[in-house]
Amino acid sequence: MNAVLSPPIRFDVQGLIHAAAHNQTLDAFHPSLTSRQWELLGTYLQPSAVRQGQVVIEQHASDRTVYFVETGQLTVHREDDKGRLRLAVVEAGSAVGEGGFFTRQPRNATVQAASACKLWSLSPTRFAELTNRQPQLALEVAMALGSLVARRLTNRPKRAAVT
């Protein structure tokens, strides 16, 4: 008997654009980009499918990649000095990893897929290329991520999401 194969997951930056446009929460990633700029940004991003339970960011890791969530939910958790767990949930149309991206410090929390997710990652190397080739686009992405950090820091439940 032949096993049923699931269709391959298709990635198109239009899905990420849609997710960002429809996330109306304070935790949304909302750069001011034209459709053409989004398409150009998509050429610098790496898409990936993440299964439920998969760890995306490990607490204390030194990776500086930032992740944009197209579909699904991610949970953010960490252990403090007393062993307590702090939680936040990151939805489609938002981002995680911006804390390490900006600070170059080890990750302060673990990010794990609460459901199957489609993510788009931007590594520091690809961001440097974007900065050199498309400085206005890179500036807008950095400003939108900075805005997300600022909103999370003023929202006590979302502070843990600054990873």
Secondary structure, DSSP 8 states (H G I E B T S, - for coil): ------------HHHHHHHHHH--STT-------HHHHHHHHTT-EEEEE-TT-EEE-TT-----EEEEEES-EEEEEE-TT--EEEEEE-TT-EE-HHHHHH----SSEEEESS-EEEEEE-HHHHHHHHHH-HHHHHHHHHHHHHHHHHHHHSGGGGGG--
